[in-house]
């Protein structure tokens, strides 16, 4: 949106929207911090299956 804005007003509105989204993401990360997990896979097939399931 920001790059394709044709006027200054559109660019300002897109910039403000970006800032609001960044603020919401920061607040969400503060309230519910990410959890790091470690998975061990015995073979390459298990890794491929796990990655495919994670993509879904």
Secondary structure, DSSP 8 states (H G I E B T S, - for coil): --TT--SHHHHHHHHHHHHHHHHHHHHHHHHS---------SSHHHHHHHHHHHH-
